[in-house]
């Protein structure tokens, strides 16, 4: 049996501007979640929700979905970084910049970094299938706190993407981390 766990994190860029949200065309419905893939970058069309605050220019809702379980006393885990379109938004899509979208993409990339770190940790730990839930819960709580702290540090150091040199440094650092953790990427 697999036990699901979802670790949501809502992230955004501060601004003092306001503007109406653009209506999405009535094409096919938005996916409930977009799985992280190196070859699939976010677009403004992925941000389907409406602004919930005046202080942000955009908000990324990303999650680490984790399912664990034991079958015949053999532990298995599935960990996936996902973007939630219906909880993510951009205040004014017509004025949204490529730099703002890159900032939001790095939030999603950081989610994947921490999903890979969790996959790494789960591959190293030997679980007792009879006491799976407490052990898994402890590991995921620590993983979530580490991820949350890094996301907050990213926004603080880049001033929510407005400090361009720090933003560029973070973009490079996150790409390096993704490369370093390539062994824990999901096979496609």
C-alpha positions in Angstrom: 0.0 0.0 0.0 1.3 3.4 -0.9 0.7 6.4 1.5 0.5 9.7 -0.2 2.1 12.9 1.2 2.1 16.3 -0.5 4.3 19.1 0.6 2.9 22.3 -0.9 4.8 25.6 -1.0 3.4 28.9 -2.4 6.0 31.3 -3.6 5.7 34.7 -5.2 7.3 37.9 -6.3 6.5 41.2 -4.4 5.1 44.2 -6.2 3.0 47.2 -5.5 1.2 47.0 -8.9 -2.3 45.8 -9.5 -4.0 44.8 -12.7 -6.8 42.6 -14.0 -6.0 38.9 -14.6 -6.4 37.9 -18.3 -9.1 35.3 -19.0 -7.8 32.0 -20.2 -9.1 30.9 -23.6 -11.8 28.1 -23.4 -9.6 25.4 -24.9 -8.8 22.2 -23.1 -8.9 22.3 -19.3 -5.6 22.9 -17.4 -3.9 19.9 -16.0 -4.4 19.5 -12.2 -0.6 19.4 -11.8 2.4 19.7 -14.1 5.3 17.3 -13.4 8.7 18.8 -13.4 10.7 18.0 -16.6 14.0 19.5 -17.8 12.5 19.9 -21.3 9.3 21.5 -20.1 9.7 25.1 -18.8 6.8 27.0 -17.3 4.9 29.5 -19.4 2.5 32.3 -18.3 -0.3 30.1 -19.7 0.4 27.7 -16.9 -0.6 30.2 -14.2 -4.4 29.8 -14.0 -5.5 31.2 -10.7 -6.4 34.8 -9.8 -4.2 37.0 -7.6 -4.9 36.7 -3.9 -2.8 39.6 -2.7 -1.8 43.1 -3.8 1.8 42.5 -2.8 2.9 40.0 -5.4 3.4 40.1 -9.2 3.2 36.4 -9.5 2.8 33.3 -7.3 4.1 29.8 -7.9 2.5 26.9 -6.1 4.7 23.9 -6.3 4.6 20.7 -4.4 6.6 17.6 -3.7 4.2 14.6 -4.0 5.5 11.5 -2.2 4.0 8.1 -2.1 5.6 5.3 0.0 4.6 1.9 0.9 5.7 -1.7 1.4 4.7 -4.7 -0.8 5.7 -8.1 0.7 7.9 -6.1 3.2 9.8 -4.4 0.4 9.9 -0.6 0.7 9.1 1.5 -2.4 8.7 5.3 -2.9 7.6 7.6 -5.6 8.6 11.3 -5.3 7.6 13.9 -7.8 8.0 17.7 -8.0 4.8 19.3 -9.4 3.5 22.7 -10.3 -0.1 23.4 -9.5 -1.6 25.7 -12.2 -4.9 26.3 -10.4 -3.1 27.7 -7.4 -0.5 29.7 -9.3 -1.0 33.1 -10.8 0.4 36.2 -12.5 -1.1 39.6 -11.7 -0.9 41.1 -15.2 0.1 38.7 -17.9 0.4 41.4 -20.5 3.1 43.2 -18.4 4.8 40.1 -17.0 8.4 39.9 -18.0 10.6 37.0 -19.1 12.8 37.8 -16.0 9.8 37.3 -13.7 8.9 34.0 -15.4 12.6 32.9 -15.0 12.3 33.8 -11.3 9.2 31.6 -11.0 10.8 28.8 -12.9 13.7 28.7 -10.4 11.1 28.3 -7.7 9.9 25.2 -9.5 13.5 24.0 -10.2 14.2 24.3 -6.5 11.2 22.1 -5.8 12.8 19.5 -8.2 16.2 19.9 -6.4 14.5 19.0 -3.1 12.5 16.2 -4.6 15.8 14.7 -5.8 17.3 15.2 -2.4 14.4 13.4 -0.9 14.8 10.5 -3.4 18.4 10.4 -2.5 17.7 10.2 1.2 15.0 7.5 0.7 17.4 5.4 -1.3 19.9 5.4 1.6 17.5 4.7 4.5 16.5 1.2 5.4 12.9 1.3 6.5 11.1 -1.2 8.8 7.9 -1.8 6.9 6.0 -2.3 10.2 7.0 1.1 11.4 7.1 2.9 8.1 4.8 5.9 8.7 6.7 7.5 11.7 10.1 7.1 10.0 8.9 8.4 6.7 7.1 11.3 8.4 10.3 12.4 10.2 12.3 12.3 7.0 9.7 14.3 5.0 9.3 16.9 7.8 13.0 17.6 7.7 13.0 17.6 3.8 10.1 20.1 3.8 11.8 22.4 6.3 15.0 22.4 4.3 13.1 23.1 1.1 11.1 25.9 2.7 14.1 27.6 4.1 16.0 27.5 0.8 12.9 28.9 -1.1 12.7 31.8 1.5 16.5 32.4 1.2 16.1 32.5 -2.6 13.4 35.2 -2.4 15.3 37.1 0.2 18.7 37.1 -1.5 17.3 37.9 -4.9 14.7 40.4 -3.5 12.1 38.3 -5.2 14.0 38.4 -8.5 14.5 42.2 -8.5 18.3 41.9 -7.7 19.5 40.8 -11.1 23.1 39.7 -10.3 21.8 37.6 -7.3 19.0 36.2 -9.5 21.5 35.1 -12.1 23.8 33.6 -9.5 20.8 31.6 -8.1 19.8 30.4 -11.6 23.4 29.0 -12.1 23.5 27.5 -8.6 20.2 25.7 -9.0 21.2 24.3 -12.4 24.5 23.1 -10.9 22.5 21.3 -8.1 20.2 19.7 -10.6 23.3 18.4 -12.5 24.9 17.2 -9.2 21.7 15.3 -8.3 21.2 13.9 -11.9 21.4 10.3 -10.5 18.2 11.0 -8.6 16.2 12.5 -11.5 13.2 10.6 -12.7 13.7 8.5 -15.8 11.5 9.7 -18.7 
